């Protein structure tokens, strides 16, 4: 019971509390290559990720403290389209990200292998 009370007292330490909330972020590049398809990510509430890939909506959880990042349990709808390969590239890259940085209207997700996803705010 004490652990539940302590957890309830802690504030949000995720990316949501450090500049990513209340914004829709559009992918501009993955691994320094322009992303020609359209994909977004948002953080509607602490611990939650929602977005739109080139073909499908997706959601995930994110509970690690900033600046760490981990999109866990990514699920998406299953609609097929001509940009399905781009969507798979994006979702695989998203699942591999471990660090986050928000600076104004830019957000960068990265990992220790040097992979990156760059986003721009579209609000």
WOBEL-V650964 format. One record per residue. N is the residue number from 1. SS is DSSP state (hx for helix, st for strand, lp for the rest). OMEGA is omega in whole degrees, -180 to 180 (NA if undefined). Layout:
N_SS_OMEGA, N_SS_OMEGA
This chain:
1_lp_-180, 2_hx_179, 3_hx_178, 4_hx_179, 5_hx_179, 6_hx_178, 7_hx_-179, 8_hx_-179, 9_hx_-178, 10_lp_177, 11_lp_178, 12_lp_178, 13_lp_-178, 14_lp_177, 15_hx_179, 16_hx_-178, 17_hx_-175, 18_hx_171, 19_lp_-177, 20_lp_-177, 21_lp_175, 22_lp_-179, 23_lp_168, 24_st_-177, 25_st_180, 26_st_177, 27_st_175, 28_st_177, 29_st_174, 30_st_-179, 31_lp_176, 32_lp_175, 33_st_178, 34_st_178, 35_lp_-173, 36_lp_179, 37_lp_-179, 38_lp_175, 39_lp_-180, 40_st_173, 41_st_174, 42_st_-178, 43_lp_-171, 44_lp_178, 45_lp_-179, 46_lp_177, 47_lp_-176, 48_st_174, 49_st_173, 50_st_178, 51_st_178, 52_st_174, 53_lp_178, 54_lp_-178, 55_lp_-167, 56_lp_170, 57_st_178, 58_st_175, 59_st_180, 60_st_173, 61_st_-180, 62_lp_-173, 63_lp_-179, 64_lp_-177, 65_lp_177, 66_lp_14, 67_lp_179, 68_st_-179, 69_lp_173, 70_lp_175, 71_lp_-176, 72_st_176, 73_st_179, 74_st_175, 75_st_179, 76_st_173, 77_lp_-172, 78_lp_178, 79_lp_178, 80_lp_175, 81_lp_-177, 82_lp_180, 83_lp_-177, 84_hx_178, 85_hx_178, 86_hx_179, 87_hx_179, 88_hx_177, 89_hx_-179, 90_hx_-177, 91_hx_175, 92_hx_179, 93_hx_180, 94_hx_-179, 95_hx_-178, 96_hx_-176, 97_lp_-178, 98_lp_180, 99_st_179, 100_st_176, 101_st_176, 102_st_178, 103_st_-179, 104_lp_-179, 105_lp_178, 106_st_174, 107_st_178, 108_st_170, 109_st_-178, 110_st_173, 111_lp_-176, 112_lp_177, 113_lp_179, 114_lp_177, 115_lp_-179, 116_st_166, 117_st_179, 118_st_-180, 119_st_171, 120_st_-180, 121_st_174, 122_lp_178, 123_lp_NA
